[in-house]
């Protein structure tokens, strides 16, 4: 009688474990992805303004290098360990006085976007794709004044 009672309790724990372990693994993967994304956002927010100020006001080269491409390349290099995609778009603010005086340059807005695709991606189990259906995006906007190098507006 005692042996039978012990087997029933052991079997119950095995079933509970079989139900709980996949849920715990899924939660661990979600937490891992959120922590990597938070770390990537923190780094991106630190380096993006510095890179935009360095290359947006005075781009390197003899005018042949597009500042947005230089900024995007430097951001990709700075974010290399996180496996993110980086996009940079430059928007110039229209100033009503710039129509009269064409040499006045308005402030430029650089919109830096980081896209993180959570892990795992591209894995299939028995023909069923496993992975996150969405990508996480973070946007950092930096406005600089071309007349005052190193000044972020």
Secondary structure, 3 states (H helix, E strand, C coil): CHHHHHHHHHHHHHHHHHHHHHHHHHHHHHHHHHHHHHHHHHHHHHHHHHHHHHHHCCCCCCCCCCHHHHHHHHHHHHCHHHCCEEEEEEEECCCHHHHCCCCCCCCEEEEEEEEEECCCCCEEECCEEECCCCEEEEEEEEEECCCCCCCEC
